[in-house]
Amino acid sequence: MDMITMNTGLAGVEPVEGKCVLEVPDDNPPRPLTPVCTKSRELSYLPERPPVDIEFTDLTYTVPQGRSGSKMILRSVSGLFRSGELTAILGPSGAGKSTLLNVLAGYKTGDATGTININGRPRDNDVFRKLSRYIMQEDLLQQHITVLESMTIAADLKLGNTLSRAQKRTAIEEILDMLRLTKARNTLTSRLSGGERKRLSIAQELVNNPPVIFLDEPTTGLDDLSSSQCIQLLKMLARGGRTVICSVHTPSAKLFDMFDHVYIVSEGQCVFQGKGRDIVPFLASLNLHCPTTYNPADFMVEAASGEYGNHTERMSAAVDNGRCYRWCKDPRTLQHQSSRTDIVNTTPSENYDFSSSSFLQFRILMYRMLLQIWRDSGYLLLVTSMHFFVALICGMLFYQMGNDGSKTIFNFGFCFTCIIVFMYIPMLPVLLRFPEEVQLLKREYFNRWYSLNAYFCAMTVARLPTQLILGLLYIALVYPITDQPLEPMRCIKFCVICLLVSIVSESFGLIIGSALNIVNSMFVGPAFSVPFMLLAVYGMGNGSDENAIPLHYRLAMSLSYLRYGLEGIVVSIYGDNRAPLICPDTEVYCQLQDPRQLLREMGMEHCVYWVDVVALVSSFLLFRLLSYVVLRIRLSTTKPIPAVTFITRMVKTHLNINLR
């Protein structure tokens, strides 16, 4: 049987006993709904949090528009959201609902002005972020893990060692039971329904019992029953003393009646704040009469949209753009500042820091990433087949050329082909998958699951085994087929250079994937790789005469990591005084039979293998550092450095590239 409504007690809050709910029978044909009384449940072991009231005054938010100027999204709005209430932010499309939610949650603060007070005192963004959780509209969940595994990982990251394994398991079971996810506990997140995905997103954030929860359009994409269940869940959470704020797009009359507090915006202004049932009297006071059979929420949104004339300014003036609390029934609203102790701002911020250490976060994240890689059998099969297929193609094209003195120049082409293979195959999957992963990273990082340092280190280490194994598979196939020298030291040197090029190329892809979306990444990545390839072979064939290449070209060539990779492969195969190659009897003369002659022709006679290794390692560290910096800037909620803002605006305006 499925419960339509439920009422449970929460940690530190007196439960409501004897609450009757509706029980839906499973038999067919269905019987009438039967009221059933249930007992309340409490969440065990979870830390108690202080109640939080949020008041904002003269909140303004602008965004750059075009080559000059800006657009104002929020226009000096004010309001008050109390703990223990479910607050809905309503309004027409483009009215500023999501923007207001983002600013209040601290997700966007760079171009916002005004005052936001927490329990009567100015908000400390760092402390507030540790107390609040933001559940975004898209239910981004980690793939290839089950519901129970997802909750366990969330509990380990958020609670660390403050609770024992048994206590965490008990808390997880209670949350899953409360959100009706017990039956789906062993189901992969990719196979959950829309309502289950939404409930799991909420469940993950409940692990450490946050006092403030923000939700961006939680009912979008859900049917009427799932939407009703979702709002009932949020109201139940609010009854536990939490401040629950959500933006909702055109709720039904049934959903609208569930909200304790309604805040309506239009054209960036507040046009109503108070109880939902007071909307009809409010509109009547402005000579806007809602028909008896009409949904008040729909009528209010239509009026705010200008369907019955432009009344936005009148409605905003009637509530003084959110400063007037006349329509708020609770009399405590007017005296909220003197009735609550400011626990949030007097508690040391260390008490709200990560409950798990950086090393523990690294271990948990690496375990999650390795588990996802192992269970993504389709992707593993695809990349393995790709390496196998490309190795066979290259092996057939350069078959038995490695020791043939008449085909030395063709074998040089094999070396260049290996560089291209180890550039594109590792880079393209990153360009395709990492931009989507960044969106999930933004949610988890903003909600204080872990630090960026722990995530980045775990990602770097977790990707290495697959990268190395697949690279060695390619080399194990193509190296003997092309008859390259089987001397152990040459084989090792060849493998080292190929694998270094592979991880450097992946790091280069991470820089692009961290900054751009999927479409732009797939275009910019291959396009930016072309200069690296051209500079890798530029000037070869002129011998060792450095003066034949202009200085600015030599400087550019030194910036191409592919050139160091090509030099390293050629030196590993033909360097170290290799004996002359075999010249077939069918050939009269083999010009490049002596390996030193090839090195002289390509200008690599004085190249040192270990210099190329150091250059590739330096490129790897540089690219990883750049990708880390780009991620840090992208995850920042504060206003970036002016130079970064200028470059971002120039790229968006003149190149029409979306960096987000």
N, C-alpha and C positions, 0 to 999 in steps of 0.2 A: 504494500500500500504506500502511496505517495502523500506526503503532508503538503497541504496547500499553504497553511500558515503555521508559524511556530513562535514560541516565546520562551527564551531561556535566560537564565541569569548569567552575569559575567563576573569576572574577577573583581573583588572589592565592591560589588554592588548587590544590594538585596534582591534576590530573585522574586519574580511575580508568580506566586503559586496558583494552581488551579485554573490556568488560562485554557479556555476551550478553543479547539481548532477544528477545521473541517478535514475529514478523512475521506479520500476517494477510494472506493472499492475497486479491486482489480477484475471482478468477474464480468462476464459478458452474457446478456446485456447489462449495462451498468445500473446500479441501484441508486436511489437518491443519496445526496451528501449527508453524512451523519456527523454531528458534533461530538468530538471526543475530547476529554480533558486529559492534559498531560502534565507531568511534573517538570519543573524547571531544572536546568543543569548549570553547573558552574564550571568555568575553565580553571583547572588546577595548575598550580606552580607558576603561572605567568605573572610577571612583575606588575604591581599596581602603578598606575600613572595618574598624574594630577588632572583635574578638569581644566579645560582650556576654552576661554571665550576670545573670539577674534573680532576686533573692531577696526575699521579702516575709514579714513577721512581724506577727502579731496584726492582720490586715487586717479592718476592720469597715466596713460600709456600711449606712446607714439611709436610708429615704425617708419623707416625710410621708404620713400616712394619715388620712383623714377630717378633721373640724374640729379635732381635737386629737390629739396623740400621733404616733407614728411606727412604722414597721415595719422590723425589722432583716433585711436580705437576706443579708449576710455576717457570720459570727460568729467573729471573731478567728482567721481562717484563716492558715496559713503554708505556705511551699513554696519550691522552688528549680527554676528552669528554666534549663538550660545551653545554651550555643551548640553548634551542630553536631548538635542533636537536634530531632526533630519531636515536639512535645508536644501531647497531646490532653486537653482538659478535658471530662469526661463527667459525666453525672448526669441524674436525672429532670427533667421539665418543672417549672420554677419553683424549681429547686434553687439557682440563682445562677450558672450557667455564664457567661451573657452579661454579667452584672454584674461578675463577677471579671475577665473579659476587658476590659471597658470601663475598670475601675479601673486594671488593669495597663498598659493602653495610654495612660492619661491622658485618655481620652475623658470620663470622669466622675470628678471628684475633689472636688467641692464638699462632699459629706457623708461622705467616706471618712476613716477614721482608721487609724493603724498605720504601719509602716515598710516602705518599698520601697527596696532597695539595688541599685545597678548596679555590678557588679564589686567588691562589698564596701563601697561608699560610698553615702551617701544620694543618692537620685535628684534631679537637677535637671530639673524638668519641661520647661523651655524647651529645654535641650540634648537631652533624651531624645526630645522630639517631632521634633526635626530628624533623629534617627537612626533612628526607628522609623516603620513604616507600618501603617495599620489598614485592612484590607479587610473591609467590612461584608457582612452577609448578603445584602442586596439589591444586585444588580449594576447600579448606577446608572451609565449611560454617556451621554455626550453624543450626542444624536440628530443625524441628517442629516450625519454625517461618516463616512469610511471608517476601517477599522482602521489603515491606514498613516498617515492624517492624524491620527488620535487619538494614535498613538505619537509622531509628529513634534512635535505640539503639546506633549505631555508632556515630550519631550526638550528642546524649546526653553525651556519654563518651568523645568525642574529643573536643566538643565545650563548654560543661558545661553550665554555666549560662551567657556566653558572648553574646549569642543571645536569643531572646525571642522564645517561642514555635512557633509562627507564622512565624518568620524569618527562623527558622530551617526548618519548613515545606516547605517554598518557595524554600530554597536552595536544599532540597531533591528532590522536584518535578522537578526542573531544571536539576539536575544531572541525574535523571531517564529518563527525556525526551531526554537529550543529548546522553545518552547511550542506548536509545531505549528499556527501561525496563518499560515504563509506563503501557503497557498492562499486564505485569506480576507482577504488584505491589502487588496484593493480592494472589499470588501463593506461596505455600510453597517452600522453597529453595531446598528441596529434589526432587521436581518435575520439576526443571528447566532443560533446555537442556544444552549441553556442552558450547555453545557460551554464553548463558545467565548467566551461573555460572561464566564464566570468566569475563563478563562485570560487574556482581555484585561484584566480588572481587575487580575490579578496582574502581567501584563506591564507595565502602565503604572507600577506602583510599583517595578518592577525597574530602571527607567531610570537611577536614580542609586545603585543597588546598596545598599539599606538593610541594616544588620546585624540588625535585628529586624523580624519580620513577624507581625502579629496577623490572624487570620481568624475571623470569626463564622459558624459553621456553613457551611463552604464546599461541603459536599456536599448541602445542602438543595435539593430540586427537580431533582436530577440522577439519571439512571438508574444502574444498578450499574456499567456499564462506564465512564461518565463520572466517577462518583465514584472508582472505582479509579484512573483516569488522573490525576484531580486530586490524590489523596493521594500517588501516586507522584511527581508533580511537586513537591509540597511537601517530600517526603522528599529529593528530589534537591537542592532549594534548601538544606535544612538541612545536607546533606553538604558544601555549599560553605562551611561555617563560620557560617552564619546561625542565629539563634535564631528558630525558627518555632513559633508557638503558635496553636492553633485550638480552638474549641469544636465538638464533634460530638454529634449526637443519634442515639443507638442505631446505632452502626456495625455492619456485618456482620462475621463472623469474619475474612473476608479483609482487610477494611480495618483491623480492630483489630490484626491481627498486624503491620501496617506501621508502627505508631507506636513510636518509641523510648522514649517516656516517657508515662505515663498519670497524670492527676490527676483524681480523682473527688470530686464534691461532692454533698451531700445536706442539705437543710434549712439551707443556708448554712454547712455544716461540711465539712472535708476528711475523707473516709472511706477514702481510699487514695491513695498516691503511690509510684510506682515503675515497674518493667517490667510490661508487660501480661501476660507469661507467668507472673508471680508472683502474679496475682490468685487463681488456684485454691488454691495453698498458703496464701495469706493468709486466704481465707475458711475453709479447712479448719481453720486454727488457732483460728477462732472457732466451730467446730462447724457451719459452713455448707458443705455439700458440693455442689459443682456437678456435675450429671449429665455423664457422659462425652460424650454427643452434644449437649450444650448449648453455645451460644455464651457464653463467659465474660463478655463485655461485657453481654449481655442479662441474664444471671443476676446480675451485680453491680448493674446498674441496678434490677432487680426487688427485690433484697435491700435496696438503699438506699431504695426506694420503700415498703418495709413489706409487700411481698407475702408474706414468710415470717416476719412478726413485726417488731416495732420493734427493729432492731439498729443504728440510726444512732449512738446514743451509744457503743455498744461498739466499733463500727468506728472512730469518730472517736478514741476513747481509745487504741485499738491503735496508731494512727499519731500520737498526740498532736496531733491537729488539723493535721497537715501538718508538724510539727516533727521527726518521726522519719523518718530516711532509710534505715531498715533494708532496705527493699525496693528501694532504688536500687542497681543492680548495680555501677555505675561507682564505684570507690573515690575518684575525684577529687572526688566530690560533697561529701565531708566536709572536704576541704582546699581547696575552690575559692577561698576568700578569699586564700590565700597563693600561689596558683599563677597569678595573672593580674594584669597591670598595669592600673591604672585609667586607661585612655586617655580614656574618655568625659568624666570630670570634671576632668582636668588639661589638656585641650585647650581653648583659648579658644573661646568660643561663636561668635566671628565666623567661624571656619572652617566652621561648619555653617549659616551664614545662607543666604538665598536666593542661588542662583548667578546669577540674572538680576536686573537692576535693575528698579525700579518702572516706569520708562518702557517697558522692553522687555516686561514683563508686561502693561502696558496695551495695547501694540501687538498682542501675540499674542492676548490675550483678545478684543480688539475684532475682530480678524480672524476668530477662531472664531465669535463671535456674529453677525457680518455674514454669514459663510458659512452658518450655520445658518438665519438668517432667509431668505436668498436661496433655499436649497434646500427650505425648507418651503413648497412650492408650494401645497399644499392650504390651509394657513392663509392665505397671501397672497391666494389666490383668494377665500376666504371673507370676509375683512375688506374686500377691495376691492368685492366684490359687495354686502356690507352697507352700505358707505358710498354706493355708487351707488343702491341700493334706497331707503335712508332719504332720500337727497337728492331722488329723484323723488317720494316720498310727500309730503315737506314742500313741495316745489315745487308739487305739485298742490293741496295744502290751502290754500296761501297764494298762489295764482297771481295775478300782476299786482296785488298789493296794496301794493307798496312806495311807489308814487307816487299812490295813490288817497286823497284827503282824507276820503272817507266811510268808509274802512276802516282808519283809522290805529290804532285800538285793536286790530284784528285783526293788524296788522303788528307791534304790540308783542308779541302772542302769538308771532309768528314769531321775534322776538328771544329770547324766553324758551325757545322750542323749540330753538333753536340751542345755547343753554347746556346744556340737558338732553342733547342729542345728544353734545356734546363732553365731557360728564361721563361718561356711561354707556359709550359705545362704547370709549373708551381704557381705562376702569377695569376692566370685566368680564373681558377676556382676562387681565389681570394677576392678578386674583383667582383665576382658574382655573388658570393655568400657573405662576405664580411660587412657590407653596408647594411644588410638586414640584421646582422648580429649587433651592429652598433646601436640600432634602435632598442633592442632588448637590454644592451649594456646601459643605455641612458636611463632606462626605468630602474634597473636594479641599483645602479650607482647613485642615482638621485635619492632613492629610498634607503640608502645607507646599508646595503647588504654587505659591501666589501669596499676596500680601497682600490684605486686604479693601479697602484703598484703591484698589489697581489694578483689582480686580474691579468695585467700585462705579462708578468713573469710566468704565471700559469699557462697563458696562451702560448708564449714563446717555447716553453718546455714541452707542452702537450703536442704541439705540431711537429716537433722534431722526429719522433720515431717513424711516423708514416712517411715523412719526407725522405728520411735516410733509407728506409727499406725499399721504397719505390724507386729511388735513384739507383740503389745498388742492383735492383732487378734489371733496370734498363742497361746498366753497364755490364752486368754478367751475361746478358744476351748479345749485345752489340760488339763488345770488345773482342771476343774470340772469333765471331763471324767475319769481322773485317780484318782478321789476322794481324792485330796489333801485337807489339812485343810482349811476351809473357814473363818478362823479368819482374820479380816481386816488387822491387822498388818503383819501377815505372808504373806498374798497376796501381800501387798505393797512391802515388803522386797524381795519376790521372783521376782516381776516385775522389781524392781530396778536393781538387779543383772543381770537378763537376758538382759535387755536393755543396761546396761553398757558393758557387754561382746559383745553385737552386735556392738556398736559404736567403741569399741577397735579393734575388728576384721576388721571392715571397715577401720580403720586407719592403721592397719597392711597391708591391701591390697593396700592402697594408697602409702605406702613406696615402695612396689614392682612395682606397676603400674607406679610410677613416674620414675623409673630407667630402666625398661626393656620394650621390645616390647610385643605385645599380646601373641605370641607363648611362649616366655620364661616366661612371667608372669604366664600363666596358668599352667606351669610346676613347677616353683619355689614356687609359693604360697602354693598349697596343700602339696608339699614336705616339706617345712619349717614348716608347721602346725603340722606335725607328732611329732616332739620333744616336742612341747607344750602339745599335748595330752598325750604323755607317761609320761612326768614329772607331769602332773596334777594328776595322779593316782599312781605314783610310791611310793612304801613303804606303801600303805594302806593295812591294815590287820595285821600290826605288833603292833598295839596298840599305846600307847602314849610313847613308849620307843624310844627316839630320837637317842640313841646310836646305835640302830639297823640299821640306815641309815648312810653311810659314809658322812663326812663333805662336800666333793666336790659335792655329789649328793644333799645334802640339799641346798647348794648354788645355784645349777642349778634349783632346784624346786622353789626357791624363785623368779626366773626370768620368770616363766611361769604364764602369766595372767590367763590362764584357771584354774590353781589350785586355785587361789583366787576366781574365779567365782564358781568353784565346792564347795569350802568351804562355800561361801556365801549362795548358794542355799540349801546345806544340813543343815546349821545352821538355816536358815530361816524356814525350814520345821520341823526339829527335835530339835532345840535348845529352849532356854527360858523355860526350865522345862515343856516340853510337857507331857501331861498325857500318861500313857501306852496305846499302841495300842490294837485293838480288836483281840483276838485270836479265830479263828473260832472253832466251836464245833467239826469239823471233824479232828482237829489237836490235838495231845496229848500234845505237848509242843511247844511253840514259843520262840526260843532262843533270838531273837532280838525284843521281844515285848516292852521292855523298850527302848525308844529313846536314853537314855543316854548310853546304852550298845552299840548301833551302833556308836555313836560318839567316844566312847573309842576304839572300834575295828578299826575305820578308822583314829585314831590319831587326831581327831578334838575336843576333849573334852575341850581344852583350847582355841579354836579359837574364836576370837571376830568378830562379823559381821561387825562392822564399820571399823575395820582394813582392811578387805577385800574390802570394798567400797573405802577406801582411796587408796589402792593398785591399784584398777581398774581405778580410776580417774587419778592416777599418770601415769599408763600405757597409758591411752588415751592421756594425755598431751605429754608424751614422744614420742609416735608414731606420733602424729600430728607434733611435732617439727622436728622429723627426716624426715618425708615426705616433710615438708616445706624446710628443708635444701637441700634435694636431688633435689627438684624442682628448688631451687635457683641455685644450681650448674649446673643443666642441661640447664637452661635458660641463663646461663652466656655465653657471647661471648668472654671473655678474657681467657687467659691461666689459668687453675685451679691450685690449690695448688699442689706442686710436689708429695706429698703423695697420693692425689686423682688420679693424672695422673698415678702413678706407679701401684696403685691397679686396675685402669681401664684397663691398658695395660696387667696386669697379668691375669685378668678375661677373656679378649678377646682372649689372646694368648693361655692360657692353658686350659680354660674351654669352649672356642668357644661359648661364650654367647655374643650376641649383646646388649650392654647397651643402644643403641640409638634406 
